[in-house]
């Protein structure tokens, strides 16, 4: 069993996010290392999920391959892929990677990030369901009365939000999103987000998995719109077993649900500091992440 990595300290640290540590490699390249940190309700927990960063990196790499025909992505190589790394110049933090860190690291192209979370939903769940119960809306827009928990929409819906480095992301109405990024870019982000979602949704369905919702990040690489960051992992996506789903209740999810459910049973106010996670919660969360990778990729990861 791999040791948990809460944070990394290599040469050239550029940014430490909720989960990933990013290093500047020069020549418009970055090293993105996925730690085992886990956030819930936009707060980073004090206990990591051992091996989670390995799962995220390997799963993102897998999905980038599935969707590469839809649009370009920022991945140059996963650092433990000897074939892909053969043509990569070893500079900066790359020279300091251990084999264990390499499994959780991606060499990527530097991008001009678009500061908006591109969320796509095909079923009503999570924060969308909470808003609907509260006000009958989703991202401030009215929905039909009488919708049931986990009900499927007639088609995938683009529901973007702000991207907060700390604190909570805020859902945007279509008008607010257009004002933030401009009409033309908003249209491109919506079209590409839904197209990628549909490809991934259909792929997952063939493996008896439902892609419920997800969030994408985009940026510009040499002026070209590019999908960046992680993609379609349990950190950024909600998956259900096809056989568990029926409108009216939320089935067990292959994501942070076990952790979130435990947190909701506490008196925590969703602001730092978070409560201490029991070993069972850590273990069960890890199991769900591993199972999602196995079912979607057809491969088993040994941590």
Beta strands, then each sheet from edge to edge (+ up, - down):
strand 1: 13-16
strand 2: 20-26
strand 3: 29-34
strand 4: 39-40
strand 5: 43-44
strand 6: 75-78
strand 7: 105-109
strand 8: 112-113
strand 9: 118-123
strand 10: 137-138
strand 11: 141-142
strand 12: 152-158
strand 13: 209-221
strand 14: 224-228
strand 15: 237-241
sheet 1: 1+ 2- 3+ 7- 6+
sheet 2: 4+ 5-
sheet 3: 8+ 13- 9+ 12-
sheet 4: 8+ 13- 14+
sheet 5: 8+ 13- 15+
sheet 6: 10+ 11-
end
